């Protein structure tokens, strides 16, 4: 399981860093990707996060989006209340398919990713899905997305006898999120 998460993280990093590598000639400015910085409330980081999104246009109405976010949320105090003195930090890569359905700025967004938690106090990782709406212009400017993000939470437990890790519990949780940000103009 940790190999899968490491592979997803490495591929996300490679895709984000190689967006300006071209072999022969400079591409048309309309074909270049969009860079977006945003903040998200709730969503796949569970509470709030700051993220970077790179959107690559495949065809006239089809795009791919590669996102990486860092978030945090307060720990529970054991009585069902949130303790805002201690936080759990998360790293959340995600890949989404975008379909432009009206004009040049309205999109349907379908995606998935993995959210890895640094503090192992509650659970180890989450498998989020994203079904939502995205407002993003091709020439930059205001960015907004809202989505239903159902989460699958995975608890991991360390076996003491032979050192193996076993999956203890999986829980499905309905969830949603909203993000606001800024898309930079293509060069």
N, C-alpha and C positions, 0 to 999 in steps of 0.2 A: 504494500500500500504506500509506503514511504517512497519507493522507487517511482510509482505513478505520479505522486505529488511533485517529486523532484524533476521528473521529465516535463510535466506541465509548466512548472516554473521556468525551467531552462528554455523551452520552446517559446514561451511568452516573451522572455527577455530577448532572445535572438530575433524574433519577429519585430519587436519594437525598435531594436537598434539597427536593423538593416533596411529601413524604409527608404533611404536615399542612395542605395547602391544600384547603379545602372551600368550595363556592360558597353553599349554602343553609343547611344545618343541621348541627349536630354529629352525627357518625356514632355508631352504636352501639359501645360499647367492645369488643365481641367482633369487630368488623370492622376495628379499627385494626391496624396492622402491628406486628411484633415487631422490636426492635433488639437485636442481638447483637454482642458483642466477643469475639474468640477468637484463639488462637495455633494455627498449623498446622505440623506437621512433614512435610517432603517436599511432596507436592501440586503444584499448578501453579506455585508459586514456586521449585521445585526443591530447596530445602534447608529453610528455615524462614521463616515470615512471621507478621505480625500483621494481623488483618483486622476489618472492620466488615461486618455483614450486616443487610439490611432485608428482612423476610419479609412479604409481602402476601397475605392470605387472599382467594382468588377465589370459591370455593364451599366446601361442607362438607369435601370431601376434597382439594381442589386449591389449591395455593399457588404463588406466584412469589417467588423470592429474588434480590435484587440485592446483590452482594458487591464489595467493593473491598479489596485487601490490598497491603501493602508488605512486601517481603522482601529477603533477601540470602543469598548463598552464596559460599563461598571460591573464588578463582580456582585454576586448575590451574597447577602449576609447570612444565609442559611435559614432565615425566617420568611423567605419570599420577597424581601425588600432589596432594593439595589443599594450597594455601598459605593458612594462616589469618591471614596478615598483610595480604592484599589481598582485598577483597570486591567483588562485583558486586551492585548494587542493582536491584530490580525493582518494577514497578507492575502489579497484576493485577486488572482488573475482570472480573466474571463474572456470568452470569445462569443461574439454575437453575429447573427445574420440580420441585415437590414433590408427591408423592402420598401421602396418609396411608393406610396399609394396616392398621394395628391400633391400637386405642385412640385416645388423643388425642395421642400423643407420638412414634410411630414412623413414619418417612417413607422413601420411595424418592426419591432425588435424581438428576436427570438435568440436566446443564448443560454450558455451553461459555463461553469467554471469550477473552481475549488477554493474554499476559504480555509486557510491554515492558521491555527491559533498558536501564538508563541507561549502563552501561559497555559499550561495543561491542567488548570484547576477544574474546569467544567467538562469540556469535551475537546477532542483533538482536531477535528476538521468537519467542514460542512460542504455538501454538494448542493449548490443553488442552481435553480433554473430561472430564466427570465422571459416573461411574455409581457410586452408593453408597447408604449408609444414613445417616440423620440422626435423632438423638434430640433433640427440642425440644418443650417443653411450651408450650401457648398462654398459660399464666399466668406464664411466666418461670421462671428457675432454671437449672440445669445444662444445658449444651449439649455435644453430641458428634456428630462426623460422621467417617465413614471411607469412603474411596472408591478405586476404581481410576481413575487419571487419565492415560490415554494422551496423550502429548505429540507434537506435530509441531514440530520445530525448524527454523527458517528462517535460513540464512546469507545475508547480503546483501553484494554486492561493488560498489564504486564503479568505474565505467569512467573511465579517465583522458582518453580522447579527446574525447567529447562531453558529459561530465558526467552521463550517465545511470546509474541504479542497476539492476543486474540480480540476479536470484535465482541464487545460486551452487549451493546444495544444500538438499535437504529430507530430514530423517531422522525416522523414526517411532521413538519410544522408549516401551516399556511403563513405567508408573510408578504409584505409589499415594500416598495421604496420609491423615493422621489429624489432626483438629482438636478442641480442647477449649476451652470458653469459658463465657460467662454470658449468658443472655437476660434482658433487663429487662422488668418487668411493664408492661402497657399502663396508661396513665393513667386 
